[in-house]
């Protein structure tokens, strides 16, 4: 069985084909990805309408590339998994409409997939020994949450952000520093270049509450940057030191909550989402827990492979898919009823 995955929830257009073999194993056959970083860089962030138009332009091109790379035809595809949320509504609509167009031309069923579940399951795609139950730390531009994975389709939220996500904290701090877009990556690169001990400090936020929260940290970062704005002119070492201080505070907040969750659930830890590529975060979590899994860097960002794999998992388990609809918000703990598992 061949499953096509389509991802268009934000600013990456991703397609992939997963093959389910006779033994039930899922094998990634091919994937393609188009990033919109250059398009949105001039605006300092993702412009939803432009992102939607870019998906509309890219999807047919990328699908043709998939077929050319594999020699498959549309008639060879047995199922289409498409991201239906959470994400930007216009972007999701383009992906779902494209999937329905392919379905109309071939009678292939279209299967709705939760974007966050795709991230969570992406580690299983690469590590056959990883089995539920495990904890999943999802850290990205729009999401920061710790999820208890009981089995595919059954999830329980342990902790999630009540305001900004970790990726937003990186990006907004980078914007305050004038680093441009994508700021989070640039801030992390500056931080990793710093050698020495920082003289600055930022508050360790939200330790007294159950949720993640980065809004207070953003305020403290703003005050720190304003205080040293003149000193930073032509002082690259000082800029790197401030970047290191910001990164350390964000990472510390993530690691602290993760440590608390692991103290109650001594099980494997999966770290996924775009921010999971951060080197300091990886090192801190590896030191914290010996049984930790990271997807490859190319599958930390949004991609079609994780969507195809999530759809394939539910197909293999014989789950009944819920209604094909678009959700700007779609918590993974609601999937139990979506797949009729409750």
TISEVEX-858637 format. One record per residue: y, z, x of N, C-alpha, C, CB in turn. Coordinates in steps of 0.1 Angstrom, whole numbers, plus 5000, padded with zeros to 4 digits. Atoms other than C-alpha are relative to their C-alpha. Glycine has a CB too. Example, Ala and Ser with C-alpha at 12.3 -4.5 7.8 and 13.67 -1.06 7.14 Angstrom:
residues 2
498850005009495550785123501250005009500050124990;498950004991498950715137501150084992500549865004;
***
This chain:
residues 342
498850005008500050005000501250005009500050124990;498750014993503549915013501150064991500349855004;498949945008506550125002501349975008499750164999;498750034994510050005008500950124997500649874994;499049895002512750285013501449945001499750115010;498650045000516450225005500950125000500349914988;499049884999519150475016501449955001499750085013;498650045000522750435007500950114994500249874992;499349895007524050774998501450035005499250135002;498749984995527050775021500549885008500050135009;499550114992528050555050499049935010501250055008;501050084993524750435065499149934990499150105008;500950085008522750155050498649995007500649864997;501350004993519050205058498949954991499750145005;501250055006515850025049498850015009500249854995;501249994992512350075060498849974991499950155006;501250025007508749995051498950095006499549855001;501149914996505950255052498749954994500350154994;501350045005502350165049499150124998499349895010;501049905003499850395033498649945002500150064986;501350074997496450315048498950054991499650025015;501249975009492950355033499750155001498849925004;500349854998492750715047501150094994499850035015;498949925006495950815030501150035010499550124994;499049984990497950825062501249914998499449995015;498850085001501550695062500549965014501150084993;499650064987502650465090501349924998498849915006;498850075001506150345096499849865007501250085007;500250144995505949965100501349945006499549914989;498750064995509649865104501250084993500049854997;498849945006513150005098501249935006500150155002;498750054996516749875100501150094995500249854996;498949915003520050065099501349945003499850145006;498750054997523649965096501050124998500449884991;499149895000526350225104501449944996500150085013;498650055004529950205090501050085008500250024985;499149924992531550425117501349925003499450055012;498850074996533950155129500949974988499549865007;499350035012534950065093500950124996499149964989;499349885005535950425084500850075011499050094994;499349934990537350525118501549994999499649945014;498650025001540750385111500650094989500449854997;499549925011541050605080499750155003499349964987;500349864997539750925097498950074992501350084998;501149955008536850965073499449894991500550124992;500750105009534550795048500949974988498650054996;499350045012536450605021498949954990501049885003;501150035008533950594992499949854995500050094988;500050145005535050254977499649905011501449974994;500450094989534850085011498650015004500950025012;501449974996531450245018499149924990499750155000;500850075010530150104985500049855002500550034986;500050154998531349754992499249965012501549965002;500750034987529849765027498550014997500350105011;501450005004526449865012499649874992499750134991;500250125008526749574988499849885009501249984990;500150124990527249335017498850025009501350005008;501049984990524649495040498649994994500250125007;501449995005521649545017499249875000500150064986;500850135000520649175012499749965015500749894993;500250054986521149105049498950095007501350025008;501049924993519049405061498649984994500450154998;501450025006516249335036499449875005500249984984;500550134993516048975050499550035014501049895000;500449974986515849125085498650074999501050095006;501349935001512949355074498949894998500050094988;501150105002510949055061499849915012500449914987;500250094988511648845092499350085011501449965005;500749934989510549125115498550034998500750145001;501449975003507249185097499249884995500050114989;500850115006506348855081499650034985498849975008;500349975014506049035047500949924991500250154998;499250055010507348895015500350104989499349874993;499849915010508749064985498850034992501149954990;501249985007505449014968499050095006499349874998;500949904993503749234995500350144997500049975015;499649875002505749534985499450064987501650014999;500649945011503949774962500850104992498750075004;499149905006506650034955501350005007499350144999;498749994993510350084962500550144997501049904994;499449875001511750434969501549985003499350105009;498550024997515550454966500750144998500649904990;499249875001517950744971500850004987500950025012;499249995012519350854938500950125000499050024988;499149894999521251164950499450105010500350064987;498649995002522851374962500749905009500550145002;499250094992525651154975501249954992499149885005;498850075006528650934967499549914988500849935010;500550075011528150794932500049855001500750044987;499950144998529350444940499049955010501449965004;500950044990527250424971498550004995500150095012;501349995006524150544952499749894990499850144993;500250115010524750294924499749875006501349994992;500350134994524750004948498649995005501049985013;501450004996521450104963499049994989499750135008;500950015011519850164930500049874993500350114989;499950135006521149844916499249895008501449954998;500750094991519749654946498550014998500450025014;501449975002516349824941499549944987499750155001;500350065013516349724904499949855000500950054990;500050154999517149364913498749955007501249965009;501350034993514149354937498950024990499850085013;501049975009512049514910499949894989500250134994;500050105010513149254884499549875005501549984995;500650124995512148974907498650005003500849965012;501449994995508749114915499150094992500050055014;500749905008507749374889499550125008498949944993;500349894992507549634917500750134994500449985015;499449885005508149994904501150065009499050114997;498949934992511350174916499950154998501449954995;500349865001510850534924501350085005498850045009;498849924996513850784925499650105011500750074988;500249914989514050984957501250095003499649935013;499049914996516051294966500349995015499650154996;499650024986518051244998499750125009501549985000;500349884992517651605010498550025001500650134993;501449994998513951605003499549905011499349974987;500350094989513851295025500250065014500849874999;499749944988515451485053498950115003501450075000;501049894998513051785048498749945005499950084987;501350054997509951575049499949915012499549924988;500050094989511051355078499350065012501549975004;500849944989509451605103498549974998500350155001;501450025003506051565086499649865003499750034986;500350144997506351195092499649985014501249914996;500250014986506251255129499050105006501350015007;500949894995504151575133498950024990500850135002;501149995009500751545116499550144998498949915004;500549865000499951915124500950084991499950055014;499149925008502952035104499650004985501549955001;500449985014501852165070500850114993498550034999;499449905007503552365043499150124999500549954986;498549975002504652635039500750015014500150144993;499149994989507552615063501450014995499849885010;498650005003511252675064500749875005500750125006;499250124996513652375065501550045000499749884990;498549984998517152415079500649864999500350085013;499450135002519152125065501550025004499949954985;498649984995522452085084500649865002500050075014;499450145000524651775078501450014996499249904991;498650015003528151665069500250064986500549865000;499849955014527651765032499150114996499849894991;500949905004524852015033499650105011498749944994;500549914991523952335050499250104992501150085009;500949915008520952525035498750025007499849934986;501349964995517752695043499050004988499950145007;500950025011514852585021498650045003500049854995;501449974999511352735017499249894994499750144994;500950115004508952445015498650054997499949885010;501349955004505952564995498949895000500150064986;500850124999504452214992500949884996498850004990;499250125004505751854986500450014985499349875003;499549995014507951884955500350144995498949944991;499749865004508052264954500950065011498750084998;499049954990511152404971500750124994501049895005;499349895004512952734970501250025009499150134999;498849984992516552784982500150145005501349954993;499849874994516853075006501550035002499350025013;498649984997520553025015500649865001500150075014;499250134998523152745012501550035001499749904988;498549984998526852705019500750014986500649895008;499349995013529252814992501449925001500350154998;498850084998532052595006499849885009501250085005;500350114991532152365036498650015006501150015012;501350014993528952245053500350015015499249874996;499849994986528452275090500649875006498750035007;499450134995529151905096501549994997499249894994;498650005004532451945077500850095009500250044985;499349914991533352235099500249945013499250135002;499850074987532752025130501149894998498749935004;499150115002534651725116501550054997499549914988;498649955003537651925102500650065013499950104989;499549944987537952115135500449895010499050095006;499750124991537851785154501349934996498949905000;498850075005540551645131501250085004499949994985;498949924996542751945138500349995015499750154998;499850024986542251875175500549865003498850035008;499550144998543251505170498949925007501250005008;501150084993539851375181499649884993498850095002;500450125007539551105155498750024993500049895009;501350015007536450995136499049925007500249954985;500649875005533551075139500350125009498549974998;499549894992535051395151499050105005501150074993;501049904996532051625151499349965012499150014988;500750044988530251425177500850015012499549854998;499150004989533251395199500350155004501349934996;499849864997533851775196498850055008500350084987;501249954993530251845206499949955014498849964992;500150054986530451615236501050075009500349854999;499049934992533651785248499450145003501350014992;500649874999531952125242499050015011499550064987;501150014991528952025262500449985014498949904996;499450034987531151915291500650135007501049895000;499349884995532652265295499050085009500550094988;500849924990531352465325500850135002499749925013;499449874998532152835326499950094988501549975003;500049905011532953125303501349994992499850145005;498850025007535453075275500750134998499749954986;499249895002538353315272500450024986501349995009;499749995015538753245235498950054992500449864995;501049965009536953385206500449974986499850165001;499850035014536553305169499150104992499649854997;500849905008535253535141498649954997500750034987;501450035004531553545133500050014985498950095007;499750005014531853445097498850024991500749874996;500949995011529953525065498750085003499649864996;501349934997527453765081499750114989500250085014;500349905010527854015053499649944986501350084998;500550065013526953765025498849925002501249924994;501350084999523753575017500349865003499350024987;499750144999525453235017500649965014500949954989;499250054989526753015045501449994995499449865005;498650035004530552985045500849975013500650134993;499250054988532752795070501549994997499449875005;498550025003536152795052500850105008500250024985;499349904993537253115069500149965015499450144999;500050054986536252975103501049895002498649965004;499150114998538252665097501450055001499949904987;498749944999541352875091500350065014500250114990;499949944986540753065124500149895011498850095003;499950114991540252735142501449945000498949894997;498650055001543552605129501050085007500449994985;499149914993545352905142499950005015499850154995;500350014985543652885176500649875006498550015003;499550134995544552515180501550005000499549894992;498650005000548152565169500650095011500550054986;499549914990548652855193500049945014499150135000;500150054987547552655223500249855001498650025005;499750145001548752305212500749955013500849974988;499250054989551352275240499250025013501350085001;500849984987548952415267499049895002499450144999;501050105000546452145258500449875005499349994987;499550134996548651855267499649985015501650004999;500550044987547051685297499150105007501249975009;501049914995544651975302498749994994500650154998;501350045006541251835296499050125000499449885007;500949884998539452155308500350104988500250075013;499749915011541352365282499549944987501550025000;500550065013540552115254498550024999500449855000;501549985000536852135264499650144997499449955013;500349855002536952515264500250034985501050085009;499849975014538452525229498949934992501449944995;501150065007535852275217498750085001499849855006;501249924998533052485232500150134991499950045015;499949885008534452795214499849974986501450065002;500250045014534552615181498549974997500849874996;501450035002531052475185499150135000499549905011;500849884999529652815196500150084987500550085012;499949925013531052985164499349934989501550014997;500750075011529652715141498550025002500349855000;501449994997526252725158499550144998499749965015;500449865002526153105158499850044986501150095007;500249975014526653115121498749944994501249944992;501350075005523752875115498850085006499949865005;501149934994521453065139499850144995500250015016;500149865006522253405125499350004987501550064998;500650015014521353305089498549965002500749904991;501450044998518253125102499150115005500049885010;500749894994517153425122499650104989500850075010;500349915011517453645090498949944991501250024992;501050065009515353395070498650005007500349854997;501350004993512653375097499450145001500249955014;500549864999512453755099499250044987501150105002;500749985013511253745062498949904998501049994989;501050115001509153425066499649965014500649884991;500550044986507253405099499149884999499250125006;500650135002506353035094500749905008499949964985;499350114993507252705111501449974995499249875001;498650035004510852595111500249855003501050095008;499650144999511952235105501650005000499449914989;498650024999515552145115500349854998500650065013;499750145003516951825100501449984995499049954989;498750035003520051645090500849965013500750114993;499350054989522751495112500450105011501349934995;499649904990523951815128498850055008500750124993;501249964993520351885139499949935014498749984992;500050074987521051645168500850085010500649864998;499149934991523551895183499150085010500850104992;500949954989522152005217500150155000500549945013;499949854999523452365216499250064989501550055000;500849945012521952425181498549995003500449924988;501450014997518652285193499550105010499749865005;500449904989518552505224499950144994501049995011;500049875006519452815204498950034991501450034992;501149985009516852755178498750005007500149894989;501250004992514152675203499850145006500049895011;500149874994514953005220499750114989501350045007;500249905011514853185186498650004995501049974989;501350015007511553055173499149905008500249954985;500950084992508552915191499449884992498950085006;500750105008507252705162501149924992499050064990;498950075006510252475155499849855002501350045006;500150155000510252095147501349934997498949964990;498950085002512951845150499649854998501050015012;500350145000512751485138500649935012500549944987;499350074989513551225165501549974996499349865002;498650015002517251175169500449894990500849975013;499750115009517250835150499750044986499249885004;500349965014515751015120500750134996498650014998;499249895004518251305121501149954990500650075012;498950065008520951075106499349944988500749895008;500550065012520550915072499249875003501149974989;500850124996517850645073499049964988499250025013;500950045010515550445051498550055001499949854999;501349964998512350565067499650134993499750025015;500349885007512650915053499949994985501150115003;500050035014513250775018498649944996501149914996;501350065003510150555020498950105002499849885010;501149904998508050845034500050104988500350075013;500049905011509151085006499449944988501550044997;500650075011508250824980498549995002500749864998;501450024997504950764997499250134998499849955014;500649875002504151134997499750034986500950115006;500249985014504651164960499049914994501349994993;501050095005502650854954498550045003500249865005;501349964995499750984975499550124992500050045014;500449885008499751314955499949974985501050115003;500150035014499851134922501050064991498650044995;499049935008503051294910500649904991501150065009;499350085009504851154880501550015003499750054985;498650014997508351044888500950024988500449875008;499149985011511251154866500949884997500950125002;499150115004514050944851500849945012500950044989;499250064990515750694874501550014996499649855002;498649985003519350814874500750045013500150124990;499249974989522150884898500650144999501249905002;499649865000523051244908501050025012498850105001;499149964989526151334929499550135006501550014996;500649874995524551684932498650004994500850124995;501450005005520751724930499350105009499449865001;500649904992519452054944498449985001500350144995;501450034998515852024958499150094992499650005015;500949915008514652324939499849964986500750145000;500250065013515052124907498949895000501349944995;501050114999512451874919498650044994499849955014;501349955005509552094907499849954985499950155000;500050055013510452004871500149854999501150074991;499850144999511551654880498649935001500949965011;501350064998507951574891498950064991499650025015;501049955010506351774863499150105006499349904994;500949914993504952044887500250144995500349995014;499749875005506452344869499050044989501450024996;
***
